[in-house]
């Protein structure tokens, strides 16, 4: 008498289906990741220099208008905050590069 259970074909097919779906997801992730990473890395010097220049110009403009202008209601803190925020936009940019460069 054969006491061994025959293999369950449904669990084996689910196993291969899981492996195949993970493979498809991995190929899709690499198809999205590589061109995005390439674009981010190529544009990095231009983006970072532009953001830095805009931040510096904004800070200098805020201080110029604060100290040399006779306008009583110049929004100094708003302009200064926007300028610092523009400079801080480099952080999410580098985080995107880091996300796409991981395997």
Secondary structure as UniProt FT lines:
FT   HELIX           9..68
FT   TURN            72..73
FT   HELIX           76..101
//
